[in-house]
Amino acid sequence: MNTDSLIYDLITADLPNAQLCIIPGGTHFAPVRQSDLFNKTVNKFLNEPFTRPDSKF
């Protein structure tokens, strides 16, 4: 397991209804360079209810 995935797990574990999406090859420019995937991901997050099986919320 790499350090990045540990950090992502720690951050999302304590945020109710948090979702993690890693865009392959993504950088801080993903909204521009991979706009289709970025926009689909954001729209899905905003429009579809999400519950984690381990979430109390």
LINGI-V841471 format. One record per backbone hydrogen bond with DSSP energy under -0.5 kcal/mol. CO is the residue of the C=O (numbers start at 1). NH is the residue of the N-H. If there is no record, write none. Layout:
BEGIN
<<CO;NH> <CO;NH>>
END
This chain:
BEGIN
<<2;6> <3;7> <4;8> <5;9> <6;10> <7;11> <8;12> <9;13> <10;14> <11;14> <12;15> <14;16> <15;18> <19;21> <21;23> <22;24> <23;26> <27;30> <29;32> <29;33> <30;34> <32;35> <34;38> <35;39> <36;40> <37;41> <38;42> <39;43> <40;44> <41;45> <42;46> <43;47> <44;48> <52;55>>
END
